[in-house]
Amino acid sequence: MHSTLIVARMDPAAGQDVAALFEKFDATDMPHLMGTRRRELFSYRGLYFHLQDFDENHGGEAIQQARTMPAFQRISEDLKPFIGAYDPDTWRSPADAMASRFYHWSPR
């Protein structure tokens, strides 16, 4: 499994709106097309954390293809009023908001 963690800024009061957008998105075939196994959204003191687990065989290629699809573009636009870049001066794409894993443990 491959995981990504996106870090951004979000007004804590917007959590229900963001959750509703993802609930609608996740009810489509987009998660399947992207190889998404699980999505979890967290907030903490004005920060937004988007943890997403993917099938090992999908990885970045499926996500790149998904970015061209209308449903992906629509949710990206719909989230703009609620989610802001962690560092607007350096943000160019979602890759600029992804945390780097520096430790991992799992049972054998």
N, CA, C and O atoms as a printed pandas DataFrame, in Angstrom:
     atom_number atom_name residue_name chain_id  residue_number  x_coord  y_coord  z_coord
0              1         N          MET        A               1    0.840   -1.169    0.000
1              2        CA          MET        A               1    0.000    0.000    0.000
2              3         C          MET        A               1    0.889    1.237    0.000
3              4         O          MET        A               1    1.957    1.233    0.612
4              5         N          HIS        A               2    0.461    2.280   -0.673
5              6        CA          HIS        A               2    1.160    3.558   -0.754
6              7         C          HIS        A               2    0.292    4.600   -0.065
7              8         O          HIS        A               2   -0.914    4.653   -0.305
8              9         N          SER        A               3    0.887    5.430    0.789
9             10        CA          SER        A               3    0.134    6.461    1.517
10            11         C          SER        A               3    0.663    7.837    1.183
11            12         O          SER        A               3    1.855    8.018    0.936
12            13         N          THR        A               4   -0.246    8.817    1.177
13            14        CA          THR        A               4    0.142   10.220    1.061
14            15         C          THR        A               4   -0.540   10.996    2.175
15            16         O          THR        A               4   -1.625   10.636    2.629
16            17         N          LEU        A               5    0.111   12.063    2.605
17            18        CA          LEU        A               5   -0.455   12.948    3.619
18            19         C          LEU        A               5   -0.296   14.373    3.127
19            20         O          LEU        A               5    0.822   14.872    2.996
20            21         N          ILE        A               6   -1.406   15.021    2.856
21            22        CA          ILE        A               6   -1.415   16.415    2.418
22            23         C          ILE        A               6   -1.671   17.288    3.636
23            24         O          ILE        A               6   -2.561   17.007    4.439
24            25         N          VAL        A               7   -0.886   18.346    3.766
25            26        CA          VAL        A               7   -1.019   19.291    4.866
26            27         C          VAL        A               7   -1.380   20.648    4.274
27            28         O          VAL        A               7   -0.725   21.125    3.347
28            29         N          ALA        A               8   -2.425   21.264    4.814
29            30        CA          ALA        A               8   -2.865   22.573    4.327
30            31         C          ALA        A               8   -3.483   23.338    5.496
31            32         O          ALA        A               8   -3.414   22.908    6.648
32            33         N          ARG        A               9   -4.077   24.459    5.177
33            34        CA          ARG        A               9   -4.757   25.265    6.199
34            35         C          ARG        A               9   -6.263   25.197    5.965
35            36         O          ARG        A               9   -6.735   25.188    4.828
36            37         N          MET        A              10   -7.007   25.151    7.079
37            38        CA          MET        A              10   -8.459   25.080    6.988
38            39         C          MET        A              10   -9.053   25.688    8.246
39            40         O          MET        A              10   -8.589   25.422    9.355
40            41         N          ASP        A              11  -10.075   26.501    8.071
41            42        CA          ASP        A              11  -10.839   26.991    9.211
42            43         C          ASP        A              11  -11.536   25.781    9.825
43            44         O          ASP        A              11  -12.262   25.079    9.120
44            45         N          PRO        A              12  -11.336   25.512   11.129
45            46        CA          PRO        A              12  -11.963   24.338   11.744
46            47         C          PRO        A              12  -13.480   24.269   11.547
47            48         O          PRO        A              12  -14.053   23.180   11.543
48            49         N          ALA        A              13  -14.118   25.402   11.387
49            50        CA          ALA        A              13  -15.564   25.413   11.182
50            51         C          ALA        A              13  -15.959   24.860    9.814
51            52         O          ALA        A              13  -17.132   24.562    9.588
52            53         N          ALA        A              14  -15.006   24.718    8.905
53            54        CA          ALA        A              14  -15.295   24.238    7.557
54            55         C          ALA        A              14  -15.264   22.712    7.452
55            56         O          ALA        A              14  -15.518   22.170    6.377
56            57         N          GLY        A              15  -14.963   22.023    8.525
57            58        CA          GLY        A              15  -14.821   20.571    8.479
58            59         C          GLY        A              15  -16.018   19.848    7.891
59            60         O          GLY        A              15  -15.851   18.946    7.070
60            61         N          GLN        A              16  -17.200   20.221    8.286
61            62        CA          GLN        A              16  -18.398   19.530    7.781
62            63         C          GLN        A              16  -18.597   19.770    6.289
63            64         O          GLN        A              16  -19.030   18.873    5.566
64            65         N          ASP        A              17  -18.279   20.987    5.824
65            66        CA          ASP        A              17  -18.394   21.283    4.390
66            67         C          ASP        A              17  -17.405   20.449    3.587
67            68         O          ASP        A              17  -17.760   19.889    2.550
68            69         N          VAL        A              18  -16.171   20.365    4.062
69            70        CA          VAL        A              18  -15.140   19.590    3.379
70            71         C          VAL        A              18  -15.518   18.105    3.388
71            72         O          VAL        A              18  -15.386   17.421    2.373
72            73         N          ALA        A              19  -15.986   17.617    4.528
73            74        CA          ALA        A              19  -16.398   16.212    4.616
74            75         C          ALA        A              19  -17.529   15.913    3.636
75            76         O          ALA        A              19  -17.538   14.852    3.014
76            77         N          ALA        A              20  -18.474   16.824    3.492
77            78        CA          ALA        A              20  -19.594   16.619    2.568
78            79         C          ALA        A              20  -19.106   16.553    1.122
79            80         O          ALA        A              20  -19.603   15.747    0.336
80            81         N          LEU        A              21  -18.138   17.395    0.770
81            82        CA          LEU        A              21  -17.592   17.352   -0.592
82            83         C          LEU        A              21  -16.915   16.019   -0.869
83            84         O          LEU        A              21  -17.093   15.437   -1.939
84            85         N          PHE        A              22  -16.141   15.536    0.092
85            86        CA          PHE        A              22  -15.476   14.253   -0.115
86            87         C          PHE        A              22  -16.456   13.084   -0.070
87            88         O          PHE        A              22  -16.260   12.086   -0.763
88            89         N          GLU        A              23  -17.496   13.197    0.729
89            90        CA          GLU        A              23  -18.494   12.130    0.757
90            91         C          GLU        A              23  -19.134   11.973   -0.626
91            92         O          GLU        A              23  -19.347   10.857   -1.098
92            93         N          LYS        A              24  -19.432   13.088   -1.257
93            94        CA          LYS        A              24  -20.020   13.067   -2.599
94            95         C          LYS        A              24  -19.003   12.518   -3.611
95            96         O          LYS        A              24  -19.352   11.691   -4.453
96            97         N          PHE        A              25  -17.747   12.977   -3.530
97            98        CA          PHE        A              25  -16.689   12.522   -4.432
98            99         C          PHE        A              25  -16.433   11.028   -4.271
99           100         O          PHE        A              25  -16.288   10.307   -5.258
100          101         N          ASP        A              26  -16.378   10.569   -3.030
101          102        CA          ASP        A              26  -16.079    9.169   -2.766
102          103         C          ASP        A              26  -17.218    8.228   -3.141
103          104         O          ASP        A              26  -17.020    7.016   -3.216
104          105         N          ALA        A              27  -18.395    8.771   -3.373
105          106        CA          ALA        A              27  -19.536    7.960   -3.811
106          107         C          ALA        A              27  -19.486    7.700   -5.325
107          108         O          ALA        A              27  -20.287    6.927   -5.851
108          109         N          THR        A              28  -18.543    8.348   -6.020
109          110        CA          THR        A              28  -18.381    8.126   -7.464
110          111         C          THR        A              28  -17.375    7.002   -7.693
111          112         O          THR        A              28  -16.923    6.364   -6.742
112          113         N          ASP        A              29  -17.034    6.766   -8.934
113          114        CA          ASP        A              29  -16.032    5.750   -9.236
114          115         C          ASP        A              29  -14.601    6.287   -9.160
115          116         O          ASP        A              29  -13.649    5.545   -9.403
116          117         N          MET        A              30  -14.443    7.572   -8.823
117          118        CA          MET        A              30  -13.111    8.174   -8.785
118          119         C          MET        A              30  -12.161    7.483   -7.802
119          120         O          MET        A              30  -11.019    7.220   -8.177
120          121         N          PRO        A              31  -12.566    7.177   -6.572
121          122        CA          PRO        A              31  -11.618    6.491   -5.687
122          123         C          PRO        A              31  -11.103    5.175   -6.297
123          124         O          PRO        A              31   -9.919    4.852   -6.200
124          125         N          HIS        A              32  -12.004    4.441   -6.913
125          126        CA          HIS        A              32  -11.598    3.181   -7.548
126          127         C          HIS        A              32  -10.600    3.433   -8.686
127          128         O          HIS        A              32   -9.602    2.723   -8.810
128          129         N          LEU        A              33  -10.874    4.440   -9.506
129          130        CA          LEU        A              33   -9.984    4.754  -10.626
130          131         C          LEU        A              33   -8.603    5.191  -10.150
131          132         O          LEU        A              33   -7.599    4.933  -10.814
132          133         N          MET        A              34   -8.560    5.849   -9.006
133          134        CA          MET        A              34   -7.288    6.323   -8.453
134          135         C          MET        A              34   -6.576    5.248   -7.630
135          136         O          MET        A              34   -5.409    5.410   -7.273
136          137         N          GLY        A              35   -7.278    4.153   -7.330
137          138        CA          GLY        A              35   -6.696    3.114   -6.496
138          139         C          GLY        A              35   -6.760    3.439   -5.012
139          140         O          GLY        A              35   -5.995    2.890   -4.219
140          141         N          THR        A              36   -7.670    4.330   -4.636
141          142        CA          THR        A              36   -7.801    4.736   -3.237
142          143         C          THR        A              36   -8.422    3.617   -2.419
143          144         O          THR        A              36   -9.495    3.113   -2.750
144          145         N          ARG        A              37   -7.749    3.236   -1.362
145          146        CA          ARG        A              37   -8.269    2.226   -0.429
146          147         C          ARG        A              37   -8.930    2.882    0.773
147          148         O          ARG        A              37   -9.895    2.356    1.327
148          149         N          ARG        A              38   -8.400    4.037    1.171
149          150        CA          ARG        A              38   -8.915    4.693    2.371
150          151         C          ARG        A              38   -8.563    6.171    2.298
151          152         O          ARG        A              38   -7.511    6.553    1.785
152          153         N          ARG        A              39   -9.469    6.995    2.823
153          154        CA          ARG        A              39   -9.229    8.428    2.951
154          155         C          ARG        A              39   -9.645    8.827    4.361
155          156         O          ARG        A              39  -10.717    8.448    4.833
156          157         N          GLU        A              40   -8.800    9.583    5.016
157          158        CA          GLU        A              40   -9.130   10.122    6.327
158          159         C          GLU        A              40   -8.754   11.585    6.353
159          160         O          GLU        A              40   -7.682   11.969    5.885
160          161         N          LEU        A              41   -9.641   12.407    6.903
161          162        CA          LEU        A              41   -9.413   13.847    7.007
162          163         C          LEU        A              41   -9.330   14.216    8.477
163          164         O          LEU        A              41  -10.133   13.763    9.293
164          165         N          PHE        A              42   -8.343   15.049    8.804
165          166        CA          PHE        A              42   -8.132   15.493   10.180
166          167         C          PHE        A              42   -7.947   17.002   10.188
167          168         O          PHE        A              42   -7.510   17.592    9.200
168          169         N          SER        A              43   -8.283   17.613   11.303
169          170        CA          SER        A              43   -7.954   19.019   11.492
170          171         C          SER        A              43   -7.351   19.195   12.879
171          172         O          SER        A              43   -7.672   18.469   13.821
172          173         N          TYR        A              44   -6.469   20.181   12.971
173          174        CA          TYR        A              44   -5.841   20.495   14.246
174          175         C          TYR        A              44   -5.395   21.945   14.210
175          176         O          TYR        A              44   -4.494   22.306   13.453
176          177         N          ARG        A              45   -6.024   22.770   15.024
177          178        CA          ARG        A              45   -5.643   24.177   15.189
178          179         C          ARG        A              45   -5.400   24.907   13.874
179          180         O          ARG        A              45   -4.360   25.534   13.672
180          181         N          GLY        A              46   -6.366   24.811   13.001
181          182        CA          GLY        A              46   -6.282   25.521   11.733
182          183         C          GLY        A              46   -5.513   24.790   10.645
183          184         O          GLY        A              46   -5.322   25.325    9.552
184          185         N          LEU        A              47   -5.074   23.579   10.934
185          186        CA          LEU        A              47   -4.395   22.782    9.917
186          187         C          LEU        A              47   -5.317   21.660    9.441
187          188         O          LEU        A              47   -6.171   21.180   10.186
188          189         N          TYR        A              48   -5.131   21.266    8.222
189          190        CA          TYR        A              48   -5.910   20.224    7.557
190          191         C          TYR        A              48   -4.932   19.122    7.157
191          192         O          TYR        A              48   -3.876   19.389    6.583
192          193         N          PHE        A              49   -5.300   17.888    7.467
193          194        CA          PHE        A              49   -4.480   16.727    7.118
194          195         C          PHE        A              49   -5.350   15.757    6.331
195          196         O          PHE        A              49   -6.423   15.362    6.785
196          197         N          HIS        A              50   -4.887   15.383    5.170
197          198        CA          HIS        A              50   -5.628   14.500    4.279
198          199         C          HIS        A              50   -4.764   13.262    4.043
199          200         O          HIS        A              50   -3.820   13.288    3.254
200          201         N          LEU        A              51   -5.102   12.188    4.738
201          202        CA          LEU        A              51   -4.378   10.927    4.623
202          203         C          LEU        A              51   -5.106   10.042    3.628
203          204         O          LEU        A              51   -6.307    9.803    3.748
204          205         N          GLN        A              52   -4.361    9.562    2.650
205          206        CA          GLN        A              52   -4.972    8.723    1.629
206          207         C          GLN        A              52   -4.067    7.523    1.382
207          208         O          GLN        A              52   -2.863    7.672    1.171
208          209         N          ASP        A              53   -4.659    6.334    1.411
209          210        CA          ASP        A              53   -3.947    5.091    1.133
210          211         C          ASP        A              53   -4.379    4.584   -0.234
211          212         O          ASP        A              53   -5.558    4.612   -0.586
212          213         N          PHE        A              54   -3.388    4.118   -0.998
213          214        CA          PHE        A              54   -3.625    3.651   -2.358
214          215         C          PHE        A              54   -3.168    2.210   -2.503
215          216         O          PHE        A              54   -2.307    1.735   -1.763
216          217         N          ASP        A              55   -3.764    1.522   -3.476
217          218        CA          ASP        A              55   -3.261    0.214   -3.862
218          219         C          ASP        A              55   -1.813    0.382   -4.289
219          220         O          ASP        A              55   -1.456    1.379   -4.917
220          221         N          GLU        A              56   -1.001   -0.568   -3.957
221          222        CA          GLU        A              56    0.427   -0.499   -4.303
222          223         C          GLU        A              56    0.641   -0.339   -5.802
223          224         O          GLU        A              56    1.550    0.372   -6.230
224          225         N          ASN        A              57   -0.187   -0.993   -6.595
225          226        CA          ASN        A              57    0.030   -0.993   -8.038
226          227         C          ASN        A              57   -0.478    0.273   -8.733
227          228         O          ASN        A              57   -0.310    0.399   -9.946
228          229         N          HIS        A              58   -1.085    1.203   -8.018
229          230        CA          HIS        A              58   -1.583    2.417   -8.660
230          231         C          HIS        A              58   -0.554    3.538   -8.587
231          232         O          HIS        A              58   -0.076    4.012   -9.617
232          233         N          GLY        A              59   -0.216    3.956   -7.395
233          234        CA          GLY        A              59    0.792    4.999   -7.230
234          235         C          GLY        A              59    0.456    6.290   -7.943
235          236         O          GLY        A              59   -0.714    6.603   -8.163
236          237         N          GLY        A              60    1.476    7.031   -8.298
237          238        CA          GLY        A              60    1.325    8.369   -8.856
238          239         C          GLY        A              60    0.718    8.436  -10.236
239          240         O          GLY        A              60    0.074    9.431  -10.569
240          241         N          GLU        A              61    0.900    7.409  -11.058
241          242        CA          GLU        A              61    0.392    7.452  -12.429
242          243         C          GLU        A              61   -1.128    7.571  -12.465
243          244         O          GLU        A              61   -1.666    8.361  -13.242
244          245         N          ALA        A              62   -1.818    6.807  -11.646
245          246        CA          ALA        A              62   -3.281    6.858  -11.621
246          247         C          ALA        A              62   -3.763    8.227  -11.145
247          248         O          ALA        A              62   -4.768    8.739  -11.637
248          249         N          ILE        A              63   -3.053    8.812  -10.197
249          250        CA          ILE        A              63   -3.446   10.132   -9.696
250          251         C          ILE        A              63   -3.235   11.178  -10.782
251          252         O          ILE        A              63   -4.075   12.058  -10.972
252          253         N          GLN        A              64   -2.127   11.086  -11.487
253          254        CA          GLN        A              64   -1.877   12.026  -12.588
254          255         C          GLN        A              64   -2.984   11.941  -13.638
255          256         O          GLN        A              64   -3.443   12.966  -14.141
256          257         N          GLN        A              65   -3.409   10.737  -13.966
257          258        CA          GLN        A              65   -4.499   10.570  -14.925
258          259         C          GLN        A              65   -5.804   11.126  -14.370
259          260         O          GLN        A              65   -6.582   11.738  -15.102
260          261         N          ALA        A              66   -6.047   10.913  -13.075
261          262        CA          ALA        A              66   -7.287   11.381  -12.459
262          263         C          ALA        A              66   -7.392   12.900  -12.486
263          264         O          ALA        A              66   -8.492   13.441  -12.598
264          265         N          ARG        A              67   -6.274   13.585  -12.385
265          266        CA          ARG        A              67   -6.283   15.057  -12.360
266          267         C          ARG        A              67   -6.877   15.665  -13.616
267          268         O          ARG        A              67   -7.305   16.819  -13.597
268          269         N          THR        A              68   -6.913   14.916  -14.703
269          270        CA          THR        A              68   -7.486   15.436  -15.944
270          271         C          THR        A              68   -8.996   15.193  -16.031
271          272         O          THR        A              68   -9.654   15.698  -16.941
272          273         N          MET        A              69   -9.536   14.433  -15.102
273          274        CA          MET        A              69  -10.960   14.070  -15.142
274          275         C          MET        A              69  -11.821   15.164  -14.521
275          276         O          MET        A              69  -11.424   15.782  -13.534
276          277         N          PRO        A              70  -12.999   15.405  -15.096
277          278        CA          PRO        A              70  -13.869   16.473  -14.593
278          279         C          PRO        A              70  -14.219   16.350  -13.108
279          280         O          PRO        A              70  -14.281   17.366  -12.417
280          281         N          ALA        A              71  -14.447   15.146  -12.601
281          282        CA          ALA        A              71  -14.820   14.997  -11.182
282          283         C          ALA        A              71  -13.674   15.432  -10.270
283          284         O          ALA        A              71  -13.912   16.044   -9.229
284          285         N          PHE        A              72  -12.449   15.127  -10.646
285          286        CA          PHE        A              72  -11.285   15.531   -9.853
286          287         C          PHE        A              72  -11.116   17.042   -9.903
287          288         O          PHE        A              72  -10.873   17.682   -8.879
288          289         N          GLN        A              73  -11.244   17.607  -11.093
289          290        CA          GLN        A              73  -11.124   19.054  -11.247
290          291         C          GLN        A              73  -12.227   19.786  -10.484
291          292         O          GLN        A              73  -11.997   20.853   -9.914
292          293         N          ARG        A              74  -13.425   19.204  -10.480
293          294        CA          ARG        A              74  -14.554   19.819   -9.779
294          295         C          ARG        A              74  -14.320   19.851   -8.274
295          296         O          ARG        A              74  -14.543   20.884   -7.642
296          297         N          ILE        A              75  -13.874   18.737   -7.683
297          298        CA          ILE        A              75  -13.659   18.750   -6.233
298          299         C          ILE        A              75  -12.511   19.682   -5.870
299          300         O          ILE        A              75  -12.538   20.325   -4.820
300          301         N          SER        A              76  -11.516   19.756   -6.722
301          302        CA          SER        A              76  -10.408   20.686   -6.468
302          303         C          SER        A              76  -10.923   22.125   -6.411
303          304         O          SER        A              76  -10.514   22.897   -5.543
304          305         N          GLU        A              77  -11.802   22.481   -7.318
305          306        CA          GLU        A              77  -12.387   23.829   -7.315
306          307         C          GLU        A              77  -13.322   24.033   -6.124
307          308         O          GLU        A              77  -13.311   25.089   -5.492
308          309         N          ASP        A              78  -14.130   23.014   -5.825
309          310        CA          ASP        A              78  -15.090   23.119   -4.723
310          311         C          ASP        A              78  -14.400   23.266   -3.372
311          312         O          ASP        A              78  -14.960   23.867   -2.455
312          313         N          LEU        A              79  -13.187   22.721   -3.237
313          314        CA          LEU        A              79  -12.456   22.802   -1.967
314          315         C          LEU        A              79  -11.759   24.142   -1.759
315          316         O          LEU        A              79  -11.409   24.480   -0.628
316          317         N          LYS        A              80  -11.552   24.907   -2.819
317          318        CA          LYS        A              80  -10.787   26.158   -2.720
318          319         C          LYS        A              80  -11.300   27.139   -1.657
319          320         O          LYS        A              80  -10.483   27.769   -0.986
320          321         N          PRO        A              81  -12.611   27.292   -1.479
321          322        CA          PRO        A              81  -13.053   28.222   -0.439
322          323         C          PRO        A              81  -12.727   27.752    0.985
323          324         O          PRO        A              81  -12.749   28.550    1.922
324          325         N          PHE        A              82  -12.429   26.475    1.143
325          326        CA          PHE        A              82  -12.240   25.903    2.474
326          327         C          PHE        A              82  -10.792   25.539    2.812
327          328         O          PHE        A              82  -10.384   25.611    3.971
328          329         N          ILE        A              83  -10.024   25.151    1.802
329          330        CA          ILE        A              83   -8.660   24.655    2.016
330          331         C          ILE        A              83   -7.679   25.629    1.374
331          332         O          ILE        A              83   -7.814   25.982    0.203
332          333         N          GLY        A              84   -6.694   26.056    2.155
333          334        CA          GLY        A              84   -5.665   26.953    1.650
334          335         C          GLY        A              84   -4.289   26.318    1.775
335          336         O          GLY        A              84   -4.071   25.444    2.614
336          337         N          ALA        A              85   -3.380   26.757    0.948
337          338        CA          ALA        A              85   -2.014   26.235    0.977
338          339         C          ALA        A              85   -1.373   26.507    2.330
339          340         O          ALA        A              85   -1.582   27.564    2.926
340          341         N          TYR        A              86   -0.607   25.564    2.800
341          342        CA          TYR        A              86    0.137   25.760    4.051
342          343         C          TYR        A              86    1.114   26.911    3.892
343          344         O          TYR        A              86    1.229   27.761    4.775
344          345         N          ASP        A              87    1.819   26.940    2.768
345          346        CA          ASP        A              87    2.757   28.023    2.466
346          347         C          ASP        A              87    2.436   28.539    1.065
347          348         O          ASP        A              87    2.961   28.012    0.084
348          349         N          PRO        A              88    1.585   29.556    0.955
349          350        CA          PRO        A              88    1.165   30.050   -0.361
350          351         C          PRO        A              88    2.318   30.525   -1.239
351          352         O          PRO        A              88    2.203   30.518   -2.465
352          353         N          ASP        A              89    3.424   30.936   -0.629
353          354        CA          ASP        A              89    4.552   31.440   -1.415
354          355         C          ASP        A              89    5.277   30.346   -2.182
355          356         O          ASP        A              89    5.929   30.626   -3.188
356          357         N          THR        A              90    5.174   29.103   -1.721
357          358        CA          THR        A              90    5.899   28.014   -2.388
358          359         C          THR        A              90    4.982   27.003   -3.058
359          360         O          THR        A              90    5.461   26.086   -3.726
360          361         N          TRP        A              91    3.668   27.152   -2.891
361          362        CA          TRP        A              91    2.735   26.160   -3.430
362          363         C          TRP        A              91    2.574   26.333   -4.930
363          364         O          TRP        A              91    2.260   27.421   -5.413
364          365         N          ARG        A              92    2.795   25.235   -5.668
365          366        CA          ARG        A              92    2.579   25.203   -7.108
366          367         C          ARG        A              92    1.624   24.081   -7.502
367          368         O          ARG        A              92    0.895   24.187   -8.488
368          369         N          SER        A              93    1.640   22.999   -6.713
369          370        CA          SER        A              93    0.784   21.849   -7.002
370          371         C          SER        A              93    0.579   21.069   -5.703
371          372         O          SER        A              93    1.254   21.346   -4.712
372          373         N          PRO        A              94   -0.348   20.093   -5.689
373          374        CA          PRO        A              94   -0.552   19.307   -4.472
374          375         C          PRO        A              94    0.725   18.644   -3.952
375          376         O          PRO        A              94    0.846   18.393   -2.753
376          377         N          ALA        A              95    1.668   18.362   -4.835
377          378        CA          ALA        A              95    2.925   17.751   -4.387
378          379         C          ALA        A              95    3.664   18.648   -3.398
379          380         O          ALA        A              95    4.414   18.159   -2.553
380          381         N          ASP        A              96    3.454   19.956   -3.501
381          382        CA          ASP        A              96    4.108   20.897   -2.586
382          383         C          ASP        A              96    3.483   20.885   -1.200
383          384         O          ASP        A              96    4.013   21.509   -0.281
384          385         N          ALA        A              97    2.371   20.188   -1.035
385          386        CA          ALA        A              97    1.688   20.121    0.254
386          387         C          ALA        A              97    1.803   18.742    0.900
387          388         O          ALA        A              97    1.220   18.500    1.957
388          389         N          MET        A              98    2.552   17.840    0.268
389          390        CA          MET        A              98    2.658   16.478    0.791
390          391         C          MET        A              98    3.779   16.363    1.805
391          392         O          MET        A              98    4.914   16.779    1.571
392          393         N          ALA        A              99    3.421   15.786    2.932
393          394        CA          ALA        A              99    4.406   15.546    3.982
394          395         C          ALA        A              99    5.329   14.412    3.551
395          396         O          ALA        A              99    4.939   13.541    2.772
396          397         N          SER        A             100    6.541   14.432    4.059
397          398        CA          SER        A             100    7.514   13.374    3.777
398          399         C          SER        A             100    7.556   12.396    4.939
399          400         O          SER        A             100    7.768   12.787    6.086
400          401         N          ARG        A             101    7.354   11.140    4.636
401          402        CA          ARG        A             101    7.434   10.124    5.682
402          403         C          ARG        A             101    8.902    9.907    6.035
403          404         O          ARG        A             101    9.741    9.747    5.148
404          405         N          PHE        A             102    9.207    9.902    7.318
405          406        CA          PHE        A             102   10.582    9.641    7.734
406          407         C          PHE        A             102   10.692    8.438    8.658
407          408         O          PHE        A             102   11.785    8.103    9.115
408          409         N          TYR        A             103    9.547    7.775    8.939
409          410        CA          TYR        A             103    9.567    6.541    9.729
410          411         C          TYR        A             103    8.293    5.766    9.431
411          412         O          TYR        A             103    7.221    6.343    9.247
412          413         N          HIS        A             104    8.431    4.457    9.387
413          414        CA          HIS        A             104    7.268    3.599    9.170
414          415         C          HIS        A             104    7.489    2.293    9.948
415          416         O          HIS        A             104    8.598    1.762    9.984
416          417         N          TRP        A             105    6.451    1.805   10.547
417          418        CA          TRP        A             105    6.479    0.509   11.216
418          419         C          TRP        A             105    5.198   -0.227   10.877
419          420         O          TRP        A             105    4.127    0.377   10.814
420          421         N          SER        A             106    5.303   -1.522   10.659
421          422        CA          SER        A             106    4.118   -2.369   10.522
422          423         C          SER        A             106    4.493   -3.752   11.032
423          424         O          SER        A             106    5.656   -4.148   10.964
424          425         N          PRO        A             107    3.515   -4.485   11.541
425          426        CA          PRO        A             107    3.793   -5.829   12.021
426          427         C          PRO        A             107    4.126   -6.745   10.850
427          428         O          PRO        A             107    3.665   -6.528    9.729
428          429         N          ARG        A             108    4.913   -7.746   11.114
429          430        CA          ARG        A             108    5.288   -8.682   10.039
430          431         C          ARG        A             108    4.210   -9.663    9.754
431          432         O          ARG        A             108    4.366  -10.516    8.881
